[in-house]
């Protein structure tokens, strides 16, 4: 009983902002467009999602980002996209950022998982990674990829929120050679400054994606999916985003 009480998560402590003690990993899993040609869309999303996370209060020291071509970019601490490297980073980061976890992937996807440097990271492996690192703490997982709804059944836990760019049987859009971001990531970045918390952000992203797909004539609609566990749902409003960008940001 003593051990159980010691390990139990006791709730948020917001001395330096609600996300200051969260661990976060942001991954660009490919550098190819759907045509097979080169694309910066996933790395653009990675870089700018990191910027938004820092703006809403995630600490740079508790945040790690991954790229398939890290040598191409000047981002501090950028590592090579690799499932083992992502796991090792989460082991390290969750030892420091003990209040919560965020994991964000931007990549191509398949009905069997998300692409991470020409490999498929399946839902079961990502679930095992999260179980061993983030454990029972509040955890937000965002997967921007085709067919990414396949992750929800495996990742759905009472302490997690999972937001995906598409249903398990649908593609998402915007990973062409000329696209700055995939549509989903673009909507995430557009919606974050006006959102109050993660549930509000998820609702705004889903509305934005639907509108963008209608505007561009993309069919069938990707229908981004959302799961929020019953343990986490009442807590997420406490993890509020800043209403205005910090001075100098």
C-alpha positions in Angstrom: 0.0 0.0 0.0 2.8 2.4 0.8 4.4 1.8 -2.6 1.1 2.3 -4.3 0.5 5.6 -2.6 4.0 6.7 -3.3 3.7 6.0 -7.0 0.2 7.4 -7.5 -0.1 10.6 -9.4 -1.6 13.2 -7.0 -2.6 15.9 -9.4 -1.2 19.0 -11.1 1.3 21.3 -9.4 1.4 24.6 -11.3 4.2 26.6 -9.7 5.7 27.6 -13.0 2.8 27.1 -15.4 0.7 23.9 -16.1 3.1 22.4 -18.7 6.5 23.4 -17.1 7.0 19.9 -15.8 5.7 18.0 -18.8 7.9 15.8 -21.0 7.3 16.3 -24.8 8.5 14.6 -28.0 7.7 15.9 -31.5 8.6 13.7 -34.5 8.8 14.3 -38.2 8.6 10.7 -39.5 9.3 11.2 -43.2 10.7 13.7 -45.8 8.8 12.4 -48.9 5.7 13.8 -50.4 2.9 11.4 -51.4 4.4 11.5 -54.9 7.7 10.2 -53.6 9.5 13.5 -54.2 11.0 15.6 -51.5 8.8 17.6 -49.1 9.5 19.9 -46.1 5.9 19.6 -44.8 6.6 17.2 -41.9 9.7 19.0 -40.7 8.0 22.4 -41.1 5.2 21.0 -38.9 7.7 19.6 -36.4 9.6 22.9 -36.1 6.5 25.1 -35.7 4.6 22.7 -33.4 7.6 22.9 -31.1 7.4 26.6 -31.2 3.7 26.6 -30.2 4.4 24.1 -27.4 7.1 26.4 -26.0 4.7 29.4 -26.3 2.0 27.7 -24.2 4.5 26.8 -21.5 6.4 23.6 -22.3 10.0 23.9 -21.2 12.7 23.6 -23.8 14.8 21.4 -21.5 11.9 18.9 -21.3 11.2 18.8 -25.0 12.9 16.7 -27.7 12.3 16.8 -31.5 13.2 14.3 -34.2 13.7 14.4 -37.9 14.6 11.9 -40.6 17.2 14.3 -41.8 18.5 16.1 -38.7 21.7 17.2 -40.4 19.6 19.4 -42.7 18.3 21.7 -39.9 19.8 23.9 -37.2 17.2 23.1 -34.5 18.9 22.7 -31.1 19.0 19.1 -30.0 17.4 17.6 -33.1 17.8 13.9 -33.2 17.4 11.2 -35.9 13.8 9.8 -36.1 13.9 6.3 -34.8 11.6 4.3 -32.5 14.3 3.3 -30.2 15.6 6.9 -30.0 12.1 8.2 -29.3 11.8 5.6 -26.5 15.1 6.5 -25.0 14.3 10.2 -25.1 11.0 9.6 -23.3 12.8 7.6 -20.6 15.2 10.6 -20.1 12.6 13.3 -20.3 10.0 11.7 -18.1 12.6 11.4 -15.4 12.7 15.2 -15.4 9.3 16.2 -16.5 7.2 14.2 -14.1 3.7 15.9 -14.3 2.6 14.9 -17.8 3.5 13.8 -21.3 2.9 15.0 -24.9 3.8 13.0 -28.0 3.3 14.5 -31.5 3.9 12.7 -34.8 3.7 14.3 -38.3 4.3 11.7 -41.0 2.8 9.4 -43.6 0.6 6.6 -42.2 -0.7 3.2 -43.1 -3.5 0.9 -41.7 -0.7 -0.7 -39.6 0.8 2.4 -38.1 2.8 5.6 -38.6 5.9 5.9 -40.8 9.1 6.6 -38.9 12.0 6.7 -41.3 10.8 4.0 -43.7 9.7 1.8 -40.8 6.1 1.4 -39.5 5.7 2.2 -35.8 2.6 0.1 -35.0 0.0 1.1 -32.3 1.1 -1.7 -30.0 4.7 -0.6 -29.9 3.8 3.0 -29.3 1.4 1.9 -26.6 4.2 -0.1 -24.9 6.5 2.9 -25.1 4.0 5.2 -23.4 3.2 2.6 -20.8 6.8 2.3 -19.8 7.7 6.0 -19.8 4.6 8.2 -19.3 2.8 5.6 -17.3 -0.3 6.8 -15.4 0.5 10.6 -15.7 -1.7 12.8 -17.9 -0.7 12.1 -21.5 -1.7 13.8 -24.8 -0.9 12.0 -28.1 -1.4 13.7 -31.4 -0.8 11.7 -34.6 -0.9 13.6 -37.9 -0.9 10.8 -40.6 -3.2 8.9 -42.9 -5.2 6.1 -41.2 -4.0 7.4 -37.8 -7.3 6.5 -36.1 -5.9 3.0 -36.0 -4.0 4.1 -32.9 -7.0 5.0 -30.7 -8.1 1.5 -29.7 -4.6 0.6 -28.5 -3.7 3.9 -26.9 -7.1 4.6 -25.2 -6.4 4.7 -21.5 -8.2 6.7 -18.7 -5.3 9.1 -18.3 -4.8 9.9 -22.1 -6.1 12.1 -24.8 -5.5 10.9 -28.3 -6.1 13.1 -31.3 -5.6 11.7 -34.8 -5.7 13.3 -38.3 -7.9 10.7 -39.8 -10.2 7.7 -39.3 -8.6 4.3 -39.3 -9.9 3.8 -42.9 -9.2 7.2 -44.3 -6.3 9.2 -45.6 -5.4 12.7 -44.5 -4.3 15.5 -46.9 -1.6 18.1 -47.5 1.7 16.2 -47.8 2.5 17.2 -51.4 5.9 18.6 -52.5 4.6 22.2 -52.4 2.6 22.0 -49.2 4.0 24.0 -46.3 2.2 21.7 -43.8 -0.2 18.8 -43.9 -3.7 20.1 -43.5 -4.1 18.7 -40.0 -0.8 20.3 -38.7 -1.7 23.6 -40.4 -5.0 23.6 -38.5 -3.3 22.6 -35.2 -1.0 25.6 -35.6 -3.8 28.0 -36.6 -6.0 26.9 -33.8 -3.6 26.8 -30.9 -3.4 30.6 -30.3 -7.1 30.9 -29.9 -7.7 27.7 -27.9 -8.1 27.6 -24.1 -7.0 24.0 -23.5 -6.5 20.7 -25.3 -10.2 19.7 -25.7 -10.9 23.1 -27.2 -7.9 22.8 -29.5 -9.1 19.4 -30.7 -12.6 20.7 -31.5 -11.1 23.7 -33.4 -8.7 21.5 -35.3 -11.5 19.1 -36.4 -13.6 22.0 -37.6 -10.7 23.6 -39.4 -9.7 20.3 -41.2 -13.3 19.7 -42.3 -13.6 23.3 -43.7 -10.2 23.0 -45.5 -11.1 19.7 -47.1 -14.4 21.1 -48.4 -12.6 24.2 -49.7 -10.0 22.1 -51.5 -12.5 19.5 -52.7 -10.8 16.6 -51.0 -12.8 13.4 -50.6 -13.6 11.4 -48.7 -13.2 13.5 -45.6 -10.5 12.4 -43.3 -12.6 12.9 -40.1 -10.0 13.4 -37.4 -10.7 11.3 -34.3 -10.6 12.2 -30.6 -10.5 10.1 -27.5 -10.3 11.6 -24.0 -10.1 9.2 -21.1 -12.5 9.6 -18.1 -9.8 10.2 -15.6 -8.2 13.0 -17.7 -11.3 14.7 -19.0 -12.1 16.7 -15.8 -8.5 17.7 -15.4 -7.7 19.1 -18.8 -9.4 22.5 -18.3 -6.9 23.0 -15.4 -4.1 22.7 -18.0 -5.1 26.1 -19.5 -3.2 27.7 -22.4 -2.0 31.3 -22.1 -4.5 33.8 -23.5 -1.8 36.0 -25.0 1.7 35.2 -26.3 4.4 35.9 -23.7 6.3 39.2 -24.0 9.2 38.8 -26.4 7.7 35.6 -27.8 
